[in-house]
Amino acid sequence: MAITRRKFLIGGGVVAVAAGAGILTPMLTREGRFVPGKPRHGFVAGTEGPLPQQADVVVIGAGILGIMTAIELVGRGLDVVIVEKGNIAGEQSSRFYGQVITYKMPNETFLLHHLGKQRWREMNAKVGADTSYRTQGRVEVPFDEEDLVNVREWIDTRSKNVGSDIPFKTRIIEGAELNQRLNGARSKWTIAGFEEDSGSLDAEIATFVMADYAKKLGIKIYTNCAARGLETQAGVISDVVTEKGPIKTSRVVVAGGVWSRLFMQNLGVDVPTLPA
Ligand SMILES: Cc1cc2nc3c(=O)[nH]c(=O)nc-3n(C[C@H](O)[C@H](O)[C@H](O)COP(=O)(O)OP(=O)(O)OC[C@H]3O[C@@H](n4cnc5c(N)ncnc54)[C@H](O)[C@@H]3O)c2cc1C
C-alpha cells in the first residue's frame, strides 16, 4: 500500500510526553558527557528474624503487584506477609518503563487501569513521600488514517464505559493545541490522541518507596525466601511452604510475575502469562 502525503502528515505512531517534571542528578553518556538524570531510591532490605507461624494472607512475590496488594489488604484489616525468592523489586518491577496509561487498552483491562491511574494520582499524598509519579499527559500520533479511525472509535466507546466519579480524559487534538502540547517541537503532525490524565513514574524509585511504605504499615517482607508450594487440607489451602519453613494461612495471592505460571502449573492450574 502506497504511503500518501496525508498519512505522512498524520505521523508514525509517535509518542510524546506533554510536560515533564523531576529532580535531576547527573548521568554519564556514552560520549562521556554528564547529562541530567533522575536520582535513584536506595535498595530496600527485607524483614529480619524468623518467619511468622501464621498470617491472614501470604503474598508470594515482592514486585509492585505483590507490594500494592499487601498494602490494599492491610488497609482492609488483614495481617499480611510477603515472601520473596530474591530481593524486593529485583525483577520486572524495578525495570519497567513506568507509563501509567490506558490509551487503546482493550475493554477487559481498561477499567482496572482507569482506576489505577486515579490511585497513582493520589499516591504521593497517601504515602507521604515522593514516589516519582507525575501526571504528565501523553500525546500519541496515529500511525495512519486507519489507526486514527480506530482511536476515534476507541475514545467513543470508552468514554461511555466510565462513570462520572473518575472522568474519561482522552480526546483527539489538532492544530494549536497539538503544537502547544508538543511544547514547541517542530513537526508536520496534524492530529493526535491526547490522554490528559496519564502519568509516569520511575520504576527504580516508585517500587522501593512503596516497599518502604508497606514496611511502615507493618507488612513483613521476607526476602531470599522462595515459596515452594501450597499445602491443602480437605481441599482448602492450609500452608504456604517456603524455603525457610511453612506459614499457616487459608489465603494466598500469587504475585510472582513471570514465575506465577510455573508455580501454579505445579498445582495443576494454568495461568496464561508469557513463558519464563
Ligand atoms: C520492558 C518492560 C517495560 C514495561 N513497561 C511498562 C509500563 O510502562 N507500564 C506498565 O504499567 N507496565 C509495564 N511493564 C509491565 C510491568 O513491568 C509489570 O506488569 C510489573 O512490573 C509486574 O509486576 P509484578 O509484581 O507482577 O512482577 P515482578 O516485578 O516480576 O515481581 C514478581 C516477584 O515475585 C518473585 N517470585 C516469583 N516466584 C516466587 C516464588 N515462588 N516465591 C517467592 N517469590 C517469587 C520474583 O522474584 C519477583 O520479585 C513493562 C514490562 C517490561 C518487561
The ligand as a Gaussian input file, in Angstrom:
#p B3LYP/6-31G(d) Opt

LIG

0 1
 C       10.485000      -3.787000      29.271000
 C        9.183000      -3.652000      30.021000
 C        8.531000      -2.431000      30.075000
 C        7.331000      -2.304000      30.760000
 N        6.713000      -1.080000      30.806000
 C        5.561000      -0.933000      31.489000
 C        4.916000       0.334000      31.559000
 O        5.387000       1.323000      31.008000
 N        3.772000       0.435000      32.280000
 C        3.237000      -0.649000      32.921000
 O        2.189000      -0.495000      33.567000
 N        3.824000      -1.867000      32.860000
 C        4.968000      -2.024000      32.158000
 N        5.555000      -3.256000      32.093000
 C        4.932000      -4.354000      32.808000
 C        5.356000      -4.278000      34.286000
 O        6.759000      -4.303000      34.361000
 C        4.811000      -5.463000      35.017000
 O        3.436000      -5.576000      34.800000
 C        5.053000      -5.373000      36.516000
 O        6.347000      -4.932000      36.845000
 C        4.831000      -6.749000      37.077000
 O        4.999000      -6.675000      38.460000
 P        4.902000      -7.998000      39.306000
 O        4.981000      -7.592000      40.722000
 O        3.747000      -8.802000      38.839000
 O        6.170000      -8.858000      38.822000
 P        7.722000      -8.788000      39.249000
 O        8.222000      -7.412000      39.413000
 O        8.421000      -9.663000      38.278000
 O        7.706000      -9.413000      40.700000
 C        7.469000     -10.760000      40.917000
 C        8.296000     -11.146000      42.115000
 O        7.896000     -12.446000      42.515000
 C        9.052000     -13.141000      42.949000
 N        8.753000     -14.565000      42.902000
 C        8.481000     -15.326000      41.822000
 N        8.254000     -16.593000      42.171000
 C        8.380000     -16.653000      43.526000
 C        8.278000     -17.694000      44.479000
 N        7.977000     -18.971000      44.143000
 N        8.480000     -17.398000      45.789000
 C        8.758000     -16.129000      46.177000
 N        8.907000     -15.106000      45.300000
 C        8.699000     -15.364000      43.998000
 C       10.129000     -12.686000      41.972000
 O       11.426000     -12.903000      42.490000
 C        9.783000     -11.222000      41.793000
 O       10.499000     -10.392000      42.678000
 C        6.759000      -3.419000      31.397000
 C        7.427000      -4.646000      31.354000
 C        8.627000      -4.771000      30.678000
 C        9.312000      -6.105000      30.630000

